[in-house]
Amino acid sequence: MNQDRPESPGGEEQWGTGITSGPTSPRRDAEEQGFVTGLGNCIPYILPSSKRLTPGGKRQRGPRGASAARTRRRRPVPRRVGVAEAEPTAKGTQPSCVSQWTARASQGRSGSRFLRARDVATQLLRGLPVSVLLLAHFQVSALWGLGPARAACSGVASAGLAPGTRGAWRPDSASAARLHAGARGAGPGPQGRAWAGAGTQPSIQARSGHRAPGPGHEKGRLDAAPRVLGPGDGPLLGGSGRSGPSASRVPGRRSINGICLRSRWTDMLLSKLARLQPAAVLRRGVHSSVASAVSVAAKKTVQGPPSSDYIFERESKYGAHNYHPLPVALEKGKGIYVWDVEGRKYFDYLSAYSAVNQGHCHPKIVDALKSQADKLTLTSRAFYNNVLGEYEEYVTKLFNYHKVLPMNTGVEAGETACKLARRWGYTVKGIPKYKAKILFAAGNFWGRTLSAISSSTDPTSYDGFGPFMPGFEIIPYNDLPALERALQDPTVAAFMVEPIQGEAGVVVPDPGYLTGVRDLCTQHQVLFIADEIQTGLARTGRWLAVDHEDVRPDVVLLGKALSGGLYPVSAVLCDDHVMLTIKPGEHGSTYGGNPLGCRVAISALEVLEEENLAENADKMGTLLRHELMKLPSDVVTAVRGKGLLNAIVIKETKDYDAWKVCLRLRDNGLLAKPTHGDIIRLAPPLVIKEDEIRESVEIIHKTILSF
């Protein structure tokens, strides 16, 4: 309905504000404001209500004495919704309106309580464009019998429904019966045009104690109430919708409750609305009218699915700026592929930081999640559930540990390991209370909590977040002599280390490093904590990265792929002499060990086992690194990794860097992410096949050679 409102200079109409950016006039502003006010005044009277409020918020009082008694005794006569009640009188034509009788009859039919505050309704309507309000106003008028289509431009609230008063008019049963018959199919009017009304000139009789209505109206300019049009005045829902001037009109008088003047744009709209079938309009209720108006506005605001640019802008506007994602908006994933909102297909060479080792939306894991979600999702640890024990048995036997402590995220698993190490140091090793230390390797990354950043050497993680956790010491990675010197301190309780440092740029230690760590920790009675959050669960070609050297840590941390990317699940595995140092009530999580997460984890581990994904990762990883070695050395200075956890180091110049390479990879159909400036991590899902490896390597070669 762009014709009923002027467009802005840019050709766009501003929705949701009630105004346009184009030229306006005082008269138009008055019309729009009056329309909103009038319709807002009317809604509380139209909706069924047992406690109607005045604009001031006070409860309205009815007539007192005998009049009140008569009102209480009067029982409503059945009334067809959408038909105006009227009866001929000797005094001539009087205006029609929604009476107290109508409101009570409506209340009796529904018995529901709706929002009654006039101001609330007005605020709601003020945000809608005037063309939508006119449509809703017209339907309300037709539904409640406020006269023909011309009543839509004269203001529903002006039809005898001043705020803070009850309806002043009532029909009798004979009039209602005649109008019901007319609604069922009254014949054509005098000019051959059908109308839904009685066959005689309609009028309404004033009740005792109320002022009689004033004279009629012309083009929406009203006195106390509008004139009701009879058969001779034109069609109800057809024809031109115009009426001749009224000699009794008082010049300059306006609607009491709203200024809703006729103009070219209301005439245009009403002429379109007049073509609607009367029965279809009369069947619509107040709620459907308002809902339709809101729906029209919503469709005008957003058309079709959101674009990538819209998604970027919305996240930037409403979300915290704590990530710097590659500019691609993903909508769907399957196996090793993902699709953006425009339908473009990509190889996923990040796998959500190794969380979707089993591939996106693996059907077995999805089915397990759906099945459990239909039964039971969460109990907390206040009660037992039938899935947690099954999961605990499965995972401890699979990795050969006595106990598992279930958590949700990787950083929670790391926090749990630190608490276990300190408690073990005090109760088993005999470290003086509050003197326990934990060692970490430089370049580590295990989360963003205060404990995690207290052990970090990356300024972007810790800068500006101090003071930091005491008792944490950092030593060089892949440096056994440095570890041996640090372990001379008898207050050291544990050494937490990643078998391969992922976030640091897929840094692979020298052969024998993990074996040396195991020996030194055993010698000095220190716990060896292996952070396998990213490297574990078949990612490097073994179930755990430490399996490459056949070492067994005291504590193992699992996460990410433990749920196949469908649900946050993490775990801390260790033996009884460590795990049982924590007693009931001393550590836990509401969601840790929930039935849904446990069922998903069981299924995710079964997929890794049944599909031999560790073996596939080892084989495909060897092929991938072999092909990456063929990249020009003047751009790619290093290729490293194990299994399908790999990285290439980009030589940064003024013309390109790792970020620009990733942007061009995206344009060519492959998604990867830089880490630490000049490094690109390459870690596809473990279900990738040989032909897919070769196809994706061609994209990488093409991209690198384009610089």
N, C-alpha and C positions, 0 to 999 in steps of 0.2 A: 504494500500500500504506500509506495513512495510518493504518489501524487498528492496525498492529503497533507504532506508536510514539505516545506522547502528544504532543498539540499544545501549542504555546506559548500563553500567555494571549491573544496576538493572533491565534491560529488558524493560525500559519504554522510549518512545520517547518524547522529550520535544517539545510541540507545542506552537505556538505563538511567538517563538523567532527566527525562521529561521535557527537554528543550532541544532545539536544533542549533547547529552552528551557523545556519544561514540567516537571512534577514528576518526580523520579527517586527511586531507592532504592539503597542499597548493593548489594543483590542484583542489581538490573538493571545497575548499573555493572560489577559483577564479571562478569556474563554477557557483556556486550558486549566488555569488554576481553579476556576469555578467548577469546571467539570469534575476534577478530582475531588474537590470539597463536596460537591453534591452527591456523587456516587459513594464517597466515604460516609456521608451522613445516612445514606439509605441502607447500607449493608446491615447495620445492627438491627434495623427494623424488619428486614426481609428474613434474616436467619432466625430459626426457632430459638426462643429464649425463655427461661424462667426467671432470670434476674437481669432486666435490661437496665443499662446505666445511662445517665445523662452525661453530656460532655464534661461536666465538672467531676464525674466519678461517683456521684451520689445515686442511690437507688431511687427510681421513680416511684411515686405514689399514685395510686389510682383514685377514682372518685370515692367520696365518703358518703355515708348515710344510706338513704334508700336507693340512690343511684348505684352505689357500690353493691348493695344487695342484689339489685336487678342484674348487675353485671355478672355477679357470681352465679346467679341462677341460670343465666342464659347459656344454653348449650349450642355449640357451633353446628351450623348446617353444612353437610358435605359440599365441598366446593371443588370444581375442576381447576387445577392449577393452570395459570396462563390466561384466564378469561376474566374480563372486567365485569363486575357486578353493577347493575344500574336498574333504576325503575323510573317510569315516567311519573312526573308530578305536575301539578297545576302551575307550579312556579317556573316551569321551563327547565332548561338544561343546567345541571350543576356538575361540578368536576368530579371525576373518579379518583380514588386513591386507595392505598393499602390500609385497611382499618385494623383496629384492635382485634376485631373478630377474626380477621384473616390471620394475624400473628398467632392468636391462641389456637385457631384451627390447625395451623402449621405445626405448632408445638405439640398438639395432641397427636398429629400423624407421626411425628418422628420421635419425640421424647428426648432428642439429643441436645447437648449443650455445645454451642459453637462460640467462637470468639465474638464478643459483643461490643468491644470498645470502638467507638467511632474514630477516635484518633489513630488507633492502630491500623484500622482499615485504610484510613486516609494516607498514612505513611506508606503502606504497602502499595497503594495505587499510584502515589506520586512518582514512583520510580519507573512507571511504564510509559511508553510513548502514547500520545493522545489518540492515534488511530486505533491502537489496541484497546484503549479505554472506551472509545466510542462503540467498538464492537461488543465489549462486555456490557456496556450501559444499555445498548439496544436490546440485547438478549434478556437482561434483567427486566427491562420495561415490558417486553413482550410476555415474559413468563408470569409476571405478577399483575397483568391486566392494567397497566398504566396508560392505556390508550394506544393509538396506532403508532406507526413508525415515527411520527413526528414527536412523540413524547421522548424519544431518545435524545433529541437535541435540546429539549426544554428542561432537562434535569429531573432525575427520578426523585431526588430529595425534595424538589419543589412541589411535588404532587401531594400537598397536604401533610408532609412528614417533617415538620420543623423539629430540630433537635431538642430533646428534653420533653417532648409531648407525645401523647399516645395518638393513635389514629382517630380522626374525628368523625369518620363516616362509617356506616354499616349498611349492607343490603338486606332486603327481606327475602324470604324463601321463594316468593313468586318470581322476583327479578332474577335470582340465582338460577331457578329452573329454566327461565326463558333463555338466559345466556348460555346455560349448559346445552340446551337444544341447538342454539346458534353455533356453538363450537363443534357440534357433531355434524354440521353441514348446512348452515343457513344459506338461503338463496342469494342471488346477486342483488346488489343495491340498485338504486334508481338509475344510475348511469351505466348499468350493465357490468359493474365491477364487483366481484365477490368481496365480502368482508365478514370477519368472524365476530359477529355481534348479534344483538337482538333485532327483531324486525321493527321495533319502534324507536322513537327518539329516546336515548338513554339519559338519565339524570340520577342524582343521588340526593337523598333527603338528609338534612342536617339533624344531628341528635340534639336533644334538649340540653341547653347549657353551653352550647358551643356557637361561636360566631359563624354566620353564613359566609360562604366563599365569595370572593370578589368576582368581577367580570372576567371575560376570557383573555386570550393572549394572541399575539401575532408574531410569528417568526421567533419564537422562543422568549420573547419579552413577557414576563409574567406579572400578574398582580398577586393576590394571596394564593391563587391556585389556578391551574390551567383549565381551559375549556375542553370538555370531552366531545370528540367528533362523532357524529352520528352517521347513519347510512348515506345521507345526502352530502356529507362533507368529503367523501372520497374513500378509497380503499384502506384497509388496515395495513396490509403488507404489499401493496402494489400501487401502480400509478405514479404520478409525479411526486406525491408527498408534499404538495404545497397547498396552502389555504389562503383564502382572501383576507384582507385586513379586517380587523374588528373595530367597529365604531365605538365600542365601550372601552377600548384600551386606554389606559391612562398613560400619556407619554412620559418617558423617562423612568418608569417603574421597572425594576429588575427583580430577578428571583431572590427570595429571602436567603436561601441556603447555598446558592451557587449561581454563577453567571455563566450560562451556557447558551450563547447566542447563535442563531443560524448564520451561516456564511457559505461561501461557495464550496469550501472543502467539506463541510458537514453535509451540504446538499449532495455533493458527489458521492460521499460515502453512503448516505442513506439511499440514494438511487441504486447503488450496487446491492445494498442489503435488502432492498425491497424485492429483488429478484429471487431471494431465498424462498423455499417452500414454507408456508406458515406452520404446518405441523412439525417440520423439523426444528424450527426455531422454538416453538412452544414446548417441545419435549426437553429442551436443554434447561438445566438448572443453574442456580447461582454458582455453585462450586465448579461445574464444568465450564462456565463462562470465564471465570477468573483463571482456571487452569489453562484454558485455551489461550487467554491473553498472555500468560507467562510463557507458554510454549512457543508462541509466535515470536516473542522477544528473544527467547533463548536461541531459536533457529536463526534469527537475524544476526545474533552476536557471533556464534560459532557455526560454521558450515563445514561438514565433513570432518574426517579425522585430523588431529593436530599434525602440523608439519614438524620437521626436525628443528627448524629455527624457532618455532613457537615453544617447543619443549625446552630448548636451551634457555630462552628468555624467561620462561615460567620458573624453571629451577633457579636461575640467577636471581629472580625477583623474590621468591618466597623461601628459598633454601639457604642454609648456611654455606659460606664459601670455603669449606674445609677440604675440598678436592678440586683437582684440575683435570677433568676428564677429557679424553679425546673427543672431538666434536662429531659424534655419531649417536643417534637416538635409536636404540634397539627395541624391537617389538616382539620378536619370536626367535626361538632357538631349537635346534634339533641336531643331535649328534655333534659333529664338529663345526656346524654352520650356525650363523645367526643372520637375522634379517632386520633391516631398519624400518622405520615407519613408512618410508616411501617404497618398500618392497625390494630394496637392493640386498643381495646375498653376499656374505663374507665368510672367509675362513676365520675361525676364532683361535688365535695363537696366544691367548692369555689364560683362557679357561678359568676366569674369575680368580686369578692368583692360585691356580691349581685346586680349586674347589669343585670343578666339574670334570674330574678325571674320567668318570663313566660316560661323559657326553651329556649334552643338554637334554633335559627332560627324558631321561632313560625310562622306557615304558614300565619296566618292572618296579622301579623305585616310585614312579608316579602312582602306579596301581596300589602299591603298599601304603602310600600316604593317604590316598582316597579311601581305601578300605578301613584303615585305622581311624581316620577322621570321622567316619560314620559311627564308630563305636565309642571311643573314649580318647580325648586329647590331652587332658591335664588333670592330675590329682594333687600335685605338690608332693613333697616327701612326707607329709603328715600321715599318709596312708600307703599301703602296699598297692601295687597294680600288677596285672598278670603279664606285662611285657618287659619290665625292667630286669627281672631276674633272668629271663631268657636272653636278653641282650648281654648282660654281665657275664653269663656263662659262655656265650659265643665268643665275645671279644677277648676274654682272658685266656681261653684255650687257644684261640687263633694266634695270639702273640706270646703265649707262655709266661703269664704273670699271675700272681695270686689274686690280686684285687684290681678293680677299676672304680674310679670316682667320676661319675658323669657330670659334665658341665655343658655349657652352650657354645661359647666362642673360644677361639684360640687364646686370646689374652686372658680369659678366665682360667684356662688350663695352666697358663704360665704363672698366674697369681697363686693358684692352688699349689703348684710345685714349690714356689718360694715359701709358702706357709708350712708345707710338709717338711722342707729342708730345715727350716729354723726349729720347728718342734722336734724333729729327729735329732738335731744337733744338741738341743738342751736335754732331752730325755734319754738318748742313747749314747751319744758321743761324750756328753758331759761338759759341753761348752758353758761357761758362766752365763747366767741369765742376761739377755739383751746384748750379748757380745757377739752373736753369730754373724758370720760374713758369707756372702755368696759371690762367686766369681762369674764374670761374663766375658765373652770375647768381643773385641772391638769390631764394629761393623754389624753387630747383631740387630735383629728387629723381631720383636714378638708382640707388638701392639702399641696402643696409644695411652694406656692408663699411666698414672703417676709412677707406679713401680716400673713399668716398661720403659718409660722415657728416662728414668733415673739410671738405667743401665745402658743407655744409648750413647753413641758417639756422633750421631747425626744432629747438627745444630737445628735443622728444621723441625726436629722432633722435640728437643728439650729447651731450646732457647726461649726464655721468657716465662717458663712454667715452674721455676724453683720456688722454695727450697725442695731438695730431692730426698729420696728415701735413703736413710743411713744404712750402713752395712753392706753396700754394693761396691765391688771393686772390678775394674776393667783391665784385662790383659790383652796382648796382641792375639789375633787369630792365626791358627796354623803355626804356632810357635810353642813347641814342647818345652824347651828350656825356660821360657817365661812362665809357663804353667807350673813347672817344678819349683821355681823360686817362690811363687805365690803360695804354693801348698805347704811351705815350711811354717806358715802361721797356723797354730793349732786351733784357732777360732774359725777357720774356714769350714763351713758345713757342706757346701755343694759347688759344683761347676756346671752351669747351664750353657749349652752350645748347640748350634745348628750343624748337622753333619755336612750340609752344603748351604752356604749363606745365600738365600734367595733375593731378598730386597737389596742387598749390597751389590747385586749384579751377577748372581749365579757364580759365586766364588767357590771353587772346588779345592779342598785342602790336598796336601801332598799325600800320596799313598803311605799308610802306616800311622797317620796322625790320630785317627780315632782309636786305633789299637794302643798307641802310646797314652792317650787320655785315659783309657780304661785302666791301664797298668798303674799310672800315677795316682789315680783316684783310689784304687784299691790299696796301694801302698800307704797312703796318708789318711785312710779312713774318711774319705770324702765322697759324697753322693755324685754320681755321673748322671746328669739330667740331659737327655737328648730331646731337643725341640724338633719334632718331626711334623709339625703342623703343615708345612708346605712341601717338605721332601718325602714324607711318608705316604703310605697307601699306594704303592706301585709306581709313583711318579718317576723315580730314578731307575726303574728296571728291577727293583726288588721291593718286597713288601715294606721294608724300612730302609732308609739310606745307610744306616749302620750295618745292615746285612752285607754290604759290599766288603766289609772287613771282618765279618762274623764276630762282632762284639755285642755284648748285652748290657745296656745301660741299667742303672738302678731305677730310673724313672723315665718313662716315655710319654711324650705329649702328642696327642692326635687331635685333628680338627679338619676344617675345610672339606676335603673329599669324603670324610666320614659319613656325610649325608648325601653325597652326590650332588650337592648344590641346591637341594630342595628345602633344607631346614637347618638352622644352626645347631650343630651337635659337636661337642668336643669331649675328650676323655683324658684322664690321667691314670696311667698304668704303673703299678709297682708291687712289690712283695709285702707280706704282712708286717715285717719288722719296721717298715716305713709307714705304710698306710694306717696301721692301727694305732699310731701315735696320736691321731686326731680322734676325739671322742664325740658321741652324739651331741648335736647342738653347737659344735665349735666351727663348723664350716658346711656350706651347702648352697643350694640355689632352688628357687621356686620351680623353675622350668627344668633344671637339671634332672635327667632321668625320667622325663615325662613319657607317657606311652607312645605318643605320636613320634617324637624324636627317636626313641628306641627302635620302633618298628622301621622307620626310614633307615636308620643306621644298619640294622641287620640286613635289610635288602641291599643297601649300597655295598656292604662288604661281600655279600653273596655274588653280586655282579662282578666285582673285581676277581673273585675266586673262580667263578664259573666261566668267565670269558678270557681267563689267562691274560689279564691286562698288564701284569708286570712283565711277562715275557714279550708281549707286543711292544711295550714301551722301550724295552731294551733293544729290540730289533729295529724299530722305527727310529729310535734316537740315534743309533749308529749310522743309519742311512741319512738322516737329516744333517748330522754334523759333517759327514763325508761330502755332501752336496754344498753345504755352506762354505767349506774350505775353498771352493772354486771361485768365491767372490773376490773381486779385485782388492788387493791388499792396500792400495792407496786410499780406499774408502773404509773397508772393514779391516781393522788392525788385529782382531783376535776373535776366535770362535771357541767356546768352552761349554761344558755341561756333562750331565750323565742322564741316560735314559731320555725322556722327553722334557727335561728341565734344562734348557740351553739359553745361551745368550751370544750376541755379537756386539763387539765394541766398535763404535763409529768414530772415525777420525773427524773431529770437529773443525770446520773452516768457516769463513765468512759467508760461504754460499749454502752450506747445509750443516745440520746437526741431527741428533737422534730424533728430535721432535718432528722436524721437517720430513725426515725419512718415514716416520710413522704416518704422517698425514698423507704422503704419497702412496704408501702401502694401502691405506684405507681407500684411496681413490681407485686403486687397482684391485681391490677385493679381498684384502687381508688385514685383520686387526691385530695390532701388537702395541705394547706400551713401553715408553722409555723408563729407565730407572737410573738414578744418579747421573743424569745429564747425558752421558755419551754411550749408554748401554741400552740395548733393546733385548728384552726377555722374550724368548720364543718357547712357548709351552702349550701345544695343542692338546685337546682331549686324547686320552690314551686309546680310544677306539679308532683312531685314524689308520688308514690303510696305505699301502705302498703307492698306489696311483695318486692318492690325495697328497701324500708327501711330495711327490714329484711335481704335481700341479702347483702346489703352494710354493715350492722352491723356485719354480719358474717366475712366479709373481715377485718373489724377493729379488731374484737376479735382474729382472726387468726394471724394478724400482731402483736398485743400487746403480745400475748402469745408466740410468737417466740423469744422474748427478754429474 
